[in-house]
Amino acid sequence: TDCGNYAGALMYFCSFYVIIAYIMLNLLVAIIVENFSLFYSTEEDQLLSYNDLRHFQIIWNMVDDKREGVIPTFRVKFLLRLLRGRLEVDLDKDKLLFKHMCYEMERLHNGGDVTFHDVLSMLSYRSVDIRKSLQLEELLAREQLEYT
């Protein structure tokens, strides 16, 4: 019976297990942690803190009477006016940004309902200084998308 080398098969299996189980798993975890840390960090120069997210959730619950997780697009203006802190849009300084955000929500959802996640994503991307957070390739790709 010529089924192969027992010692070679054992070495191959052990090395394959070590490579897959430890190296690939660590790479996957590193990618997830890196992407998660863009918006949630415990450093002093953090982009969005737990308190910012919690405040948004409280304001959302005030605006979303039925607790469905969606609100009509016309209520986004009211929601943006109530926000404070890092996610706040100052109407005196950023009136054009405020109008652009409201228009973006209406255009993306055709005047229908917007979800909690959609509004939070929009606010998060607007509040983060991408020049500090993104790599050069990501920065160029994002700027190209915004100008098209």
Stockholm file with secondary structure:
# STOCKHOLM 1.0

chainA/1-148         TDCGNYAGALMYFCSFYVIIAYIMLNLLVAIIVENFSLFYSTEEDQLLSYNDLRHFQIIWNMVDDKREGVIPTFRVKFLLRLLRGRLEVDLDKDKLLFKHMCYEMERLHNGGDVTFHDVLSMLSYRSVDIRKSLQLEELLAREQLEYT
#=GR chainA/1-148 SS CCCCCHHHHHHHHHHHHHIIIIIIHHHHHHHHHHHHTTTCCCSTTCSSCHHHHHHHHHHHHHHCTTCSSEEETTHHHHHHHHCCGGGCCCTTTCHHHHHHHHHHHHHHHTTSEEEHHHHHHHHHHHHSCHHHHSCHHHHHHHHHHHHC
#=GC SS_cons         CCCCCHHHHHHHHHHHHHIIIIIIHHHHHHHHHHHHTTTCCCSTTCSSCHHHHHHHHHHHHHHCTTCSSEEETTHHHHHHHHCCGGGCCCTTTCHHHHHHHHHHHHHHHTTSEEEHHHHHHHHHHHHSCHHHHSCHHHHHHHHHHHHC
//
